[in-house]
Amino acid sequence: MTIDEHFDSEKLVEVAVTHNEVEANIIKSLLEAAGIDCLLVTQTPHNVYPVNVNGLGEFKIKVLDHSAEMAKTVIHEYQNSDMTEGDPTE
């Protein structure tokens, strides 16, 4: 069953907010790879240039209520990962 089929029967929960579309898509991909259905919600129109003015564009990642805790765990692990692991300059 997809998130669209659950939409009417289960509450969506916001698990992350970012002002960076690239980061929002990374988080979305990580959640989907973990088997968590999610939605990326924004009121910012898509643009050829991935820039927002003064951080006004918000990207919200929402999941079904029953998946919220697992999604927060995945996001927390991503945000606290060592991004320099394997850096050849070390």
N, C-alpha and C positions, 0 to 999 in steps of 0.2 A: 504494500500500500504506500502510495507516495504522499508527500507533504500536502499536496493539493487535495487529496481525498480526506486527509485528517483535518483540514483547515476548519471546517464547520464544527467538528466534534471535539477538538482539543485546542487549548489555548497556546498561542505562540509566545515565546519568552525571548526578550532581548538579552543576548549573552556577550555582545561586544559592540563597541562604537569606535570608529576611527574616522579621521579626516583624510585618509590616504586610500585611494581606490586600489592600488597595488596591494597594500597590506590587507584590505578587506577581502580581496580575491584569494590571497594566500591563506587566510583564516578559513574562508569558505572551502577551499580545496582540502585543507587539513581535516576539517570536519567531515567532508564527504568521504575522504580516504579512510576515516575511522568508522564509516557506516552511519553517520549522523546526517539526516536530511536537514537542510537549512535554506534560508532565504536571505538574500542580500537586498536590503531595502535602502533606497536613497531618493531624495527629491531633486538631486542634482542631475541635470540632463547630461547624457553622454556627450563627450566632446572629443574632437580630434587631438587636442592637447590636454594631457592628463594633469591639469593644474586647477586648483581652486583658489579663490581670492580670499586672503586673510583667514583661511581655515573654515570658511563658511559651509563647505560641503560636508555633510555627515553621511557616513555609510554605517548602517546598522545590520548586524548579523542576528537573525532570529531562528530559533529552533522550537520544536514541539516541547511542551512542558515536561514530558517524561524523559526527554533527552538533555535537559538543561544542565544538570550537574556534570554529566560526562563531557558535554561540550565545553563547559567552563574549565574542566581539568585539561582537556586537549589544548585549549587556548593558553592556559597558564603555563603548561609545559613548553609550548612554542615561545611564549614571551620571555621565559626564563632560561631558554636554551643558550648554550655557548655558541654564539654566531661566528666566533673566530676559530672554531674547531677545524683543524686541518689547514690553517692558514700557513702558507709556506714562508711567511716573513718572521714567524716565531722561532 
